[in-house]
Amino acid sequence: MKYLIIGLGNIGHEYELTRHNIGFQVLDQLAAEHQVKFQIDRLALITSFSYKGRSLYLIKPTTYMNLSGKAAQYWINKLKIPIENTLTIVDDLALPFGKLRLRPQGSSAGHNGLKSLEEYLKTQAYPRLRFGIGNDFTKGQQSNYVLSRFKDQELSLLESPINQACKIIKSFSTLGITRTMEQCNADVSIT
């Protein structure tokens, strides 16, 4: 079975370690764990590895956040992967810092990357792993906040939820979304 894992973020050095790029950071960690490197290809950086008999394809769209759906649609079609076998990793202002929430579908909640996915995929019914980045900003500063780098004290706390996100991705590919949701949304450690 094949799975497509889509990490949302923006390309470019200036966006590294920003809150909006947590999807890229999770995929970078997962690729490092499996000793694979991303290569530039059409609309995305892509890599793949096998895990317990499954083929996992990881993409980091090079279209910038607002056109992420274009890259997702292209790779879903090229690799012939059903939408239910995709998982999008996305930053979420509504969740506390480091909190993870897996969902089989949902609204964009105003997130431009998710809006783009909905536009290109013509559905809200695609799995997503929301990664809490907190909401420590003043009114009208949301854009500046999501594009800001994590504070030093936050960076030191990111390792655990990023590692947990990697475990959730692997569990999603082996156990399916329902069993993985039961474990991760209840804050039970995925092994």
C-alpha positions in Angstrom: 0.0 0.0 0.0 1.1 3.5 -0.8 0.7 6.6 1.4 1.3 10.3 0.7 2.4 12.5 3.6 2.1 16.2 2.8 4.0 18.6 5.1 2.7 22.2 4.7 5.2 25.0 4.8 6.9 27.7 2.7 10.2 27.1 0.9 13.2 29.3 1.5 15.8 29.9 4.2 13.8 32.8 5.6 10.9 30.4 6.6 13.0 27.8 8.3 12.0 27.1 11.9 8.9 29.3 11.6 5.6 28.2 13.1 4.0 27.9 9.7 6.6 25.4 8.6 6.1 22.8 11.3 4.8 20.4 8.6 8.2 20.6 6.8 10.0 20.1 10.2 8.1 17.0 11.0 8.8 15.5 7.5 12.5 16.5 7.9 12.7 14.5 11.1 10.8 11.5 9.6 13.2 11.5 6.6 16.2 11.7 8.9 14.9 8.7 11.0 14.7 6.6 7.8 17.9 8.0 6.4 16.4 9.3 3.2 17.0 12.7 1.5 14.5 15.0 -0.3 15.0 15.6 -4.0 13.5 18.4 -6.0 10.8 17.2 -8.4 7.6 18.6 -9.9 6.0 21.1 -7.5 7.6 19.6 -4.4 10.6 18.2 -2.6 10.0 14.4 -2.4 11.4 11.3 -0.8 10.1 7.9 0.1 10.8 4.9 2.2 9.3 1.5 3.1 7.8 0.9 6.6 6.3 -2.4 7.6 5.4 -3.3 4.0 4.0 0.2 3.2 5.5 2.7 0.8 5.5 6.2 2.4 6.0 9.2 0.1 6.8 12.5 1.8 6.3 15.8 0.0 7.1 19.3 0.9 5.3 21.5 -1.7 7.6 24.1 -3.4 4.5 26.1 -4.3 4.4 28.1 -1.1 1.6 27.6 1.4 -1.2 29.2 -0.6 -0.9 26.8 -3.5 -0.1 23.6 -1.6 -3.2 21.9 -3.0 -1.7 22.1 -6.5 1.3 20.0 -5.4 -0.9 17.6 -3.4 -3.2 17.0 -6.3 -0.4 16.4 -8.7 1.3 13.8 -6.5 -1.9 12.1 -5.5 -2.7 11.6 -9.2 0.9 10.7 -10.3 1.3 8.1 -7.5 -2.3 6.9 -7.7 -2.9 7.2 -4.0 -6.4 7.5 -2.7 -7.2 10.6 -0.6 -7.9 8.5 2.5 -4.2 7.3 2.2 -2.9 10.9 2.4 -2.1 12.7 5.6 -1.5 16.5 5.7 0.7 17.9 8.5 -0.4 21.4 9.3 0.2 24.1 12.0 -2.8 25.1 14.1 -3.3 28.3 16.1 -6.3 26.9 17.9 -4.3 24.2 19.6 -1.9 24.8 22.5 1.8 24.6 21.6 2.9 21.0 20.9 -0.6 19.5 21.1 -1.3 17.1 18.2 -4.8 16.3 16.9 -5.5 13.8 14.1 -8.7 14.2 12.1 -10.1 12.3 9.1 -11.6 15.5 7.7 -12.6 19.0 8.6 -12.7 22.7 7.7 -9.7 24.8 6.8 -10.3 26.9 9.9 -9.0 29.9 7.9 -5.6 28.2 7.1 -4.6 29.1 3.6 -2.7 25.8 3.0 -5.8 23.8 3.9 -8.0 26.1 1.8 -5.8 25.4 -1.2 -6.0 21.6 -0.6 -9.8 21.9 -0.4 -9.9 23.9 -3.7 -7.7 21.4 -5.6 -9.0 18.2 -4.1 -12.6 19.4 -4.2 -13.3 18.0 -0.7 -12.7 18.6 3.0 -12.6 14.9 3.5 -8.9 14.3 3.7 -6.9 13.3 6.8 -4.8 15.9 8.6 -2.6 16.0 11.6 -2.9 19.4 13.3 0.2 20.5 15.2 -0.5 23.2 17.9 1.6 26.3 17.6 -0.3 28.3 20.2 -1.8 31.7 19.8 0.5 34.1 21.7 -0.1 37.2 19.6 -2.0 40.4 19.8 -5.1 41.2 17.7 -4.2 41.7 14.0 -0.8 40.0 14.3 -1.8 36.5 13.3 0.2 36.6 10.0 3.3 37.9 11.7 3.0 35.2 14.4 2.7 32.2 12.1 5.6 33.5 10.0 7.8 34.1 13.1 10.5 31.7 14.2 9.9 29.7 17.3 11.4 31.2 20.5 14.5 29.5 21.9 12.6 28.0 24.8 9.9 26.6 22.3 12.6 25.1 20.1 13.9 23.1 23.0 10.4 21.7 23.6 9.6 20.8 20.0 11.6 17.6 19.9 9.0 15.5 21.7 5.9 16.6 19.8 7.8 16.3 16.5 8.9 12.7 17.4 5.3 12.0 18.4 4.0 13.3 15.1 6.4 10.9 13.3 5.1 8.0 15.3 1.5 9.1 14.4 2.4 9.1 10.7 3.8 5.6 10.8 0.8 4.4 12.9 -1.6 6.0 10.4 0.1 3.9 7.6 -0.1 0.6 9.5 -3.1 0.8 11.9 -5.3 3.2 10.0 -6.8 6.5 11.0 -9.4 5.3 13.4 -7.1 3.3 15.7 -4.4 5.9 15.5 -6.9 8.7 16.4 -8.1 6.7 19.4 -4.5 6.5 20.7 -3.1 9.9 19.8 -6.1 12.1 20.5 -6.4 10.5 23.9 -2.7 11.5 24.5 -1.7 7.9 24.8 1.8 7.3 23.6 2.0 5.7 20.1 4.6 2.9 20.1 
